[in-house]
């Protein structure tokens, strides 16, 4: 097909979906799919999840270095204070929850973020300096868990739980969700999951947030766009669906027949395969270990399903590397920690908002708008306009 011109430039032919196309430089991290490795800035993301707090990694993503003791305390206090929502947002949450009763907290978050940006006076990133952009991003990231848990509780007919400034980020999230202070093992498990999902290369939602940031829009607008991309079933929502697969299989004796039937019918096995990794997903490996630390029938069954599915896929799809992805064991871990399934993807969002925001801040430092071209393939113009 001939290349068509757009303005004064000749567009380049690229793969559908921009697969593998480098669109910018970033200092935030990368995913090395063939190695089964990803990193946040200069550190392995899995090493960070196993050794650091969520606040430490948030600080790293926004500032480029891990905090010392004094910086850690200051950052924790600052972000804890930002968990409390403006009065205008708090007052609107019941109506948002009612309007989105069938859609859930993630849909309501889009509305609440827009309102937060307006009530907090967020201005276009193009018009403000780096310090103000960072302040806006911190406020948004701190508020998202409060919004999500409040919308969930309101949807269940419960009153929202106000955040506690004395609890670390992950513990406070679980507290706002359940109304009680969780035990240390579950806090740490959820915290490690949150850290491991803060960022993951130029996925669809991250790229969407950066595109909007390139226009100079405010932080809230950028995040609303990213949440919208995440809400698509091809991007978010798989952790609960992976558990649904375990439920559908039911018992060990049904694994082989159920999986073979799905694969031969062309169905997708939720929780398996990844568009980037050609090895085991390092997040899945870490979360499997966390799940096995809890133990129990669900974990034993999940491990058995994983092994048999990989063997069947290797038999029926030879030459393809298909392993569990982050969603498979994420669902197991969150189930063990008492999170309701409808909050699995919102919990992912509560972590990823930090990665989105770091990307928005990085993009805002470059005033070049992202403006790709498209090839026109419709009826050749100009055609005569028919008479009315």
Buried (B, 14 or more C-beta within 10 A) or exposed (E): EEEEEBEEEEBEEEEEEEEEEEEBEBEBBBBBBEEBBBBBBEBBBBEBBBEBBBBBBBBBBBBEEBBEEEBBEEBBEEBBEBBBBBEEBBEBBBEBBEEBEEEBBBBBBBBBBBBBBBBBEBBBBBEBEEEBBBBBBBBBBBBBBBBBBBBBBBBEEEEBBBBBBEBBBBBBBBBBBBEEEBEEEBBBBBBBBBBBBBBBBBBBBBBBBBBBBBBBBBBBBBBBBBBBBBBEEEBBBBBBBBBBBBEEBEEEEEBBEBBEEBBEEEEEBBBBBBEBBEBBBBBBBBBBEBBBEBEEEBBEBBBEBBEBBBEBBEEEEEEEBBBBBBBBBBBBBBBBBBBBBBBBBBBBBBBBBBBBBBBBBBBBEEEEEBEEBEEEEEEEEEEEEEEE
